[in-house]
């Protein structure tokens, strides 16, 4: 495999990818990530491919928990091989993307600061762009949480893409510091001191941004919400026994919501079947995951029920569908609609804004929580708080913790309260500073009473989005072009 390259290059690339996979949530350890990124800057495109594959395969190993797939009609003998193929395919996509990125870096000159600026900005923009499509879940922009909230505070101004770019630049500078060690001790210590000072200042800045965020608008009143976590195993969801259990838990939660005087009862993604009514007239507003038909299309949606109603009055459809789970290329010509028990579903509008009589909110259904740009747009359009509705069963606790870290990051980016209603967890509430205020234990049927505040102010990221990253990429590219012109 190594060809004429020394074996240590491949070992370093594999070790770097391993450390990167560990540095991502649920741990969230930026210093470990900076070390992991050193081989990516130091080595070429082919070792970078190995780095990317190892990092993604480790951080996305929860995909293997899809097995067994007999509940959606996949024969037992094909279930595990299919899950492994899906997992390996994701690693192969990551390897191709990392190799192409590193090839550009190599052609432009990896030791130049202009190349580093351009490459880091392009990486950050790439994560933002991929998060709006079907093939992205978690990247370097999420690595600061939950372990380093001070650094994550910078997301108020630069978003997840900016955090990814900052960490790549810190790693590039650290690589140059290590290279300076070969030139002399004096240069090494001066460079190391400068790097350390900048890293500390970035943390101080991020922490200061977090502390300055108000948790509520002046004069606003808290909103009481009740989250129902049914903890119904997805593989058994459509059995008569589990359907009866879900109906009982929902009816009890409706009465509990009325007794507690809450404003809204929240249910997770897919809690209600197509055309299913509430078990009794809702004494409070209900926001529940479910399904609806739009023409000839089936859509996964968040349904809104007015107080006193049993039928939905409004809905917001899921836009970012799970590949192979809810949608597959060419599904219209194939008999297989995917790995979802409900068959293939169609995507709704891209907007994540749900209008309500009591104020608009931003909605993320399932892994739409990874799309920070979409939720920032909803906030800019008037969302007072954010709701994440998900069903993460049968995946392990690793995925639940990654989901929680993404919810924290979305709260910091937008300066909004984020409430997660999930079938088996994580059901939680996060304040605008990224602190988890309330949480239910996973895999346990229960309800969670939370208080949030609807807000109107905008963070820097909610206002300007990815324009700073675009400017950084343009500055790096312009500087590199000028340098080449002078050389020629």
C-alpha atoms as one frame of an Amber mdcrd trajectory, in Angstrom:
protein
   0.000   0.000   0.000   2.742   2.410   0.889   4.520   2.036  -2.431   7.794
   3.935  -2.233   6.607   6.077   0.676   8.026   5.311   4.116   5.729   3.255
   6.289   5.773   5.852   9.032   3.742   8.243   6.873   0.848   5.806   6.766
   1.165   5.052  10.450   1.115   8.777  11.247  -1.913   9.312   9.002  -3.826
   6.429  10.590  -2.910   7.612  14.090  -3.984  11.167  13.231  -7.327   9.927
  11.919  -7.790   7.831  15.052  -7.141  10.829  17.315  -9.490  12.985  15.214
 -12.283  10.439  15.536 -11.792  10.414  19.304 -11.595  14.234  19.509 -15.048
  14.715  17.986 -18.167  14.526  20.179 -19.139  12.858  22.428 -15.749  13.763
  23.917 -15.175  17.091  22.181 -11.479  17.793  22.823  -9.911  20.521  20.600
  -6.286  20.062  21.831  -6.455  16.419  20.805  -7.844  17.511  17.429  -4.982
  19.960  16.885  -2.496  17.123  17.371  -4.574  14.893  15.099  -4.453  17.493
  12.320  -0.639  17.726  12.253  -0.195  14.700   9.927  -2.893  16.124   7.641
  -0.826  19.261   7.039   2.516  17.441   6.990   1.701  14.558   4.643   0.391
  14.287   1.086  -2.983  13.543  -0.549  -2.855   9.751  -0.241  -2.095   9.681
   3.518  -4.804  12.350   3.889  -7.291   9.913   2.366  -6.383   7.340   5.016
  -6.675  10.039   7.707 -10.182  10.962   6.579 -11.386   7.376   6.297 -10.176
   6.433   9.786 -11.592   9.600  11.388 -15.039   9.161   9.849 -15.252   5.403
  10.393 -14.451   5.877  14.073 -16.762   8.843  14.673 -19.616   7.248  12.699
 -19.345   3.696  14.027 -22.881   4.009  15.378 -24.064   3.147  11.837 -23.329
  -0.503  12.620 -26.163  -0.431  15.187 -28.641  -0.476  12.284 -28.179  -4.257
  12.314 -30.422  -6.279  12.366 -32.622  -4.910   9.584 -35.154  -7.743   9.507
 -37.834  -5.335  10.769 -37.760  -3.519   7.406 -37.674  -6.706   5.348 -33.912
  -7.192   4.880 -32.999 -10.893   5.244 -30.827 -11.638   8.311 -27.961 -12.886
   6.154 -27.764  -9.566   4.300 -28.354  -7.255   7.241 -24.860  -7.049   8.740
 -23.044  -6.969   5.352 -25.343  -4.152   4.207 -24.664  -2.114   7.357 -20.910
  -2.645   6.987 -21.032  -1.602   3.326 -22.899   1.599   4.243 -20.333   2.363
   6.938 -17.371   1.704   4.640 -18.947   3.741   1.825 -19.132   6.755   4.123
 -15.447   6.315   4.945 -14.631   6.105   1.227 -16.461   9.390   0.529 -14.515
  11.063   3.340 -11.238   9.689   1.960 -11.966  11.093  -1.510 -12.879  14.541
  -0.172  -9.817  14.758   2.094  -7.482  13.615  -0.664  -8.827  16.253  -3.063
  -8.538  18.985  -0.420  -4.956  18.001   0.428  -4.015  17.919  -3.263  -5.074
  21.567  -3.597  -3.022  22.403  -0.505   0.004  20.657  -1.979  -0.294  22.430
  -5.331  -0.582  25.843  -3.664   2.280  25.285  -1.215   1.427  23.983   2.235
   4.049  26.112   4.016   2.485  29.443   2.955   0.085  31.261   5.261  -2.061
  32.308   2.289  -2.573  28.644   1.396  -3.480  27.849   5.002  -6.066  30.673
   5.084  -7.647  29.560   1.832  -7.616  25.851   2.683  -9.058  26.353   6.187
 -11.826  28.606   4.879 -12.692  26.174   2.089 -12.882  23.328   4.614 -15.234
  25.359   6.817 -17.431  26.324   3.879 -17.411  22.705   2.734 -18.768  21.527
   6.096 -21.549  24.127   5.958 -22.425  23.127   2.391 -22.343  19.398   3.080
 -24.592  19.864   6.136 -27.358  21.015   3.799 -27.194  17.785   1.784 -27.662
  14.093   2.585 -24.105  12.932   3.327 -22.915  14.901   6.352 -23.453  14.485
  10.069 -20.608  15.861  12.179 -17.307  17.601  11.421 -14.450  19.634  12.879
 -16.775  22.557  13.610 -18.445  20.464  16.320 -15.238  19.302  18.005 -15.261
  22.027  20.673 -18.289  20.571  22.463 -18.947  19.470  25.054 -15.337  19.659
  26.268 -14.353  23.255  25.378 -17.336  25.661  25.607 -14.988  28.690  25.687
 -13.708  27.979  22.181 -17.246  27.084  21.062 -18.318  30.596  22.080 -16.648
  31.894  18.906 -19.500  30.261  16.959 -21.630  33.280  17.867 -19.721  35.178
  15.204 -18.357  32.516  12.868 -20.620  29.460  13.132 -19.505  25.845  12.901
 -17.645  26.468   9.631 -15.616  29.220  11.252 -14.778  26.980  14.215 -13.513
  24.331  11.796 -11.351  26.919  10.021  -9.915  28.265  13.302  -8.906  24.800
  14.456  -7.293  23.993  11.128  -5.310  27.225  11.283  -4.199  26.540  14.860
  -3.049  23.085  13.775  -1.209  24.500  10.721   0.565  27.051  12.921   1.439
  24.327  15.434   2.904  22.290  12.579   5.015  25.292  11.540   6.118  25.746
  15.168   7.255  22.128  15.272   9.082  22.649  11.976  10.801  25.702  13.464
  12.235  23.422  16.150  14.576  21.972  13.541  15.876  25.452  12.725  16.892
  26.351  16.269  15.671  26.356  19.853  15.334  30.125  20.075  12.997  30.331
  17.085  11.018  27.358  18.361  10.308  28.843  21.792   9.373  32.240  20.391
   6.989  30.635  17.892   5.516  28.322  20.539   4.919  31.239  22.921   3.144
  33.234  20.206   0.971  30.239  19.297   0.042  29.613  22.931  -0.826  33.275
  23.473  -3.157  33.320  20.459  -4.851  30.093  21.585  -5.446  31.582  25.052
  -6.786  34.839  23.595  -9.219  32.929  21.382 -10.543  31.113  24.458 -10.834
  34.351  26.425 -12.714  35.961  23.546 -15.078  33.007  23.174 -15.773  32.834
  26.907 -16.469  36.554  27.013 -18.924  36.236  24.125 -20.773  33.488  25.972
 -21.081  35.429  29.212 -22.446  38.474  27.373 -25.373  36.525  25.892 -28.671
  37.367  27.654 -30.766  34.327  28.529 -33.994  36.279  27.991 -35.244  39.503
  26.480 -36.047  42.220  28.966 -39.662  41.997  30.106 -40.321  38.614  28.460
 -42.061  35.777  30.292 -40.806  32.196  30.491 -42.552  29.581  28.344 -43.322
  26.294  30.090 -42.979  23.206  27.893 -43.519  19.505  28.579 -41.426  17.004
  26.594 -42.666  13.426  26.247 -39.955  10.796  25.738 -41.928   7.631  24.814
 -38.875   5.321  24.555 -40.688   3.041  22.088 -38.176   0.750  20.311 -38.310
   1.508  16.583 -38.120  -2.178  15.703 -41.311  -2.772  17.725 -43.059   0.536
  17.100 -45.804  -0.803  14.831 -46.735  -3.765  17.025 -50.179  -3.607  18.623
 -48.690  -3.683  22.130 -46.317  -0.760  21.548 -48.986   1.289  19.774 -51.250
   0.871  22.781 -48.406   1.839  25.116 -47.715   4.970  23.047 -51.379   5.989
  23.144 -51.501   5.568  26.928 -48.321   7.586  27.467 -49.540  10.341  25.161
 -52.916  10.572  26.921 -51.222  10.722  30.326 -48.829  13.415  29.060 -51.763
  15.474  27.734 -53.445  15.432  31.139 -50.134  16.160  32.877 -49.563  19.141
  30.567 -52.964  20.534  31.526 -52.329  20.018  35.265 -48.921  21.730  35.065
 -50.259  24.635  33.048 -47.670  24.316  30.274 -48.002  26.139  26.946 -46.917
  23.293  24.642 -46.573  19.500  24.751 -43.675  18.236  22.599 -43.435  14.764
  21.045 -40.532  13.276  19.054 -40.135  12.534  15.366 -42.504   9.882  14.032
 -44.577   9.658  17.230 -47.852   9.646  15.278 -48.663   7.473  12.277 -50.126
   8.780   9.030 -53.604  10.190   9.706 -53.429   9.368  13.426 -55.353  11.679
  15.746 -54.500  12.592  19.320 -56.078  10.155  21.798 -58.207  12.948  23.301
 -58.782  16.673  22.649 -55.564  18.482  23.416 -55.940  20.829  26.433 -52.748
  22.597  25.284 -50.956  23.091  21.994 -49.197  19.908  20.822 -46.172  19.758
  18.520 -45.623  16.151  17.454 -43.542  14.332  14.918 -45.665  12.381  12.464
 -46.499  11.889   8.809 -48.789  13.566   6.321 -49.694  13.355   2.656 -49.079
  16.208   0.237 -50.727  15.256  -3.023 -49.340  11.827  -3.872 -46.271  12.281
  -1.657 -45.693  10.972   1.866 -43.794  13.360   4.104 -42.251  13.151   7.545
 -43.310  16.277   9.410 -43.738  18.122  12.673 -47.496  18.496  13.185 -49.082
  21.333  15.164 -52.344  20.719  17.055 -54.332  23.643  18.417 -55.637  23.449
  22.014 -58.849  21.440  22.075 -58.177  19.730  18.707 -57.402  16.135  17.775
 -56.412  16.848  14.154 -53.339  18.792  13.043 -53.868  22.412  12.033 -50.438
  23.015  10.468 -47.144  21.261   9.762 -43.551  21.753   8.705 -42.104  18.971
   6.555 -38.718  17.360   6.895 -36.409  18.722   4.193 -33.110  16.898   4.748
 -33.919  13.230   4.258 -31.778  10.382   5.556 -30.080   8.679   2.578 -31.037
   5.007   2.206 -33.243   5.333   5.290 -35.918   7.624   3.851 -34.714   8.215
   0.320 -32.575   6.427  -2.246 -31.516   7.603  -5.723 -33.862   6.263  -8.360
 -36.449   5.143  -5.808 -39.252   5.893  -8.283 -38.006   3.041 -10.503 -37.060
   0.603  -7.750 -39.260  -1.626  -5.634 -37.161  -0.918  -2.540 -37.992   2.435
  -0.881 -35.221   2.416   1.731 -34.532   1.287   5.288 -37.402   3.180   6.920
 -40.343   1.116   8.153 -42.752   3.636   6.572 -41.130   3.383   3.146 -39.774
   6.249   1.097 -40.764   9.813   1.978 -40.475  13.048   0.016 -38.643  16.210
   1.057 -40.514  19.363   2.051 -39.539  23.017   1.739 -36.083  24.102   2.856
 -37.368  26.719   5.318 -37.097  25.641   8.974 -39.505  28.315  10.242 -42.831
  27.187  11.745 -45.374  29.966  12.234 -47.528  29.659  15.358 -50.124  31.913
  17.000 -47.810  32.192  20.028 -44.697  33.024  18.030 -42.636  31.403  15.274
 -40.018  28.778  16.102 -37.194  27.090  14.208 -37.546  23.331  13.672 -34.924
  20.639  13.050 -36.248  17.143  12.375 -33.734  14.349  13.050 -30.298  15.093
  11.598 -31.328  18.528  10.345 -29.776  19.561  13.680 -26.440  19.373  11.807
 -27.491  22.214   9.485 -26.617  25.328  11.462 -27.076  27.625   8.460 -30.699
  26.569   8.016 -31.571  27.227  11.664 -29.710  30.555  11.626 -31.874  31.574
   8.666 -35.006  30.613  10.624 -33.817  32.788  13.525 -33.170  35.686  11.165
 -36.742  35.259   9.882 -38.213  35.495  13.387 -37.850  32.182  15.267 -37.924
  32.859  19.026 -36.606  29.428  20.076 -35.574  26.168  18.409 -37.116  22.692
  18.559 -35.239  19.514  17.610 -37.543  16.528  17.076 -35.758  13.207  16.618
 -35.939   9.422  16.802 -32.417   8.090  17.323 -33.358   4.497  18.096 -31.791
   1.941  17.570 -28.503   3.840  17.686 -26.228   3.788  20.770 -25.485   6.480
  23.346 -22.597   7.755  21.184 -25.021   9.176  18.624 -27.252  10.651  21.329
 -24.274  12.517  22.810 -23.240  13.786  19.381 -26.800  15.032  18.876 -26.663
  16.829  22.238 -23.348  18.502  21.282 -24.872  19.710  18.008 -27.872  21.107
  19.917 -25.451  23.027  22.158 -23.637  24.411  19.119 -26.904  25.507  17.465
 -27.874  27.328  20.681 -24.550  29.221  20.750 -24.659  30.081  17.030 -28.177
  31.512  17.172 -28.399  32.803  20.757 -31.624  30.815  21.182 -32.953  28.244
  23.599 -32.953  24.766  22.020 -35.332  22.039  23.181 -34.845  18.462  21.997
 -37.720  15.956  22.040 -36.351  12.517  21.177 -37.913   9.064  21.314 -35.139
   7.411  23.324 -33.054  10.533  24.007 -31.508  12.996  24.184 -34.522  14.929
  25.502 -33.082  18.144  26.891 -33.141  21.935  27.015 -30.075  24.067  26.174
 -29.791  27.767  27.015 -28.345  30.365  24.580 -24.903  29.969  26.179 -24.801
  26.282  25.252 -25.383  25.016  28.786 -27.668  21.975  29.161 -30.260  23.042
  31.734 -32.549  19.997  31.770 -32.069  16.417  30.550 -33.838  13.071  30.717
 -32.003   9.767  31.040 -31.904   7.911  27.728 -33.979   4.824  26.904 -36.458
   5.549  29.735 -40.105   6.592  29.152 -40.630   9.862  31.005 -41.655  13.514
  30.720 -39.478  16.586  31.148 -40.778  19.985  32.291 -38.665  22.865  30.964
 -38.847  26.651  30.865 -37.448  28.585  27.906 -37.465  32.178  26.768 -38.464
  33.419  23.332 -35.829  35.887  22.096 -35.588  38.452  19.320 -31.922  39.547
  19.225 -29.509  38.218  16.602 -25.963  36.936  17.009 -23.270  37.960  14.567
 -23.514  34.575  12.831 -27.297  34.820  12.490 -26.806  38.195  10.809 -23.934
  37.546   8.383 -23.777  33.763   8.005 -20.761  32.516   6.046 -19.640  35.878
   4.619 -16.566  36.084   6.922 -15.429  32.651   5.713 -15.952  33.670   2.111
 -13.889  36.804   2.730 -11.134  34.721   4.359 -11.041  32.344   1.393 -10.922
  35.271  -1.031  -8.107  36.935   0.932  -6.039  33.749   0.981  -6.593  33.126
  -2.732  -5.776  36.732  -3.686  -2.574  36.704  -1.637  -1.454  33.435  -3.203
  -2.162  34.706  -6.718  -0.178  37.890  -6.070   2.706  35.814  -4.754   2.734
  33.665  -7.891   2.608  36.748 -10.115   5.630  38.208  -8.331   7.523  34.942
  -8.675   6.794  34.742 -12.392
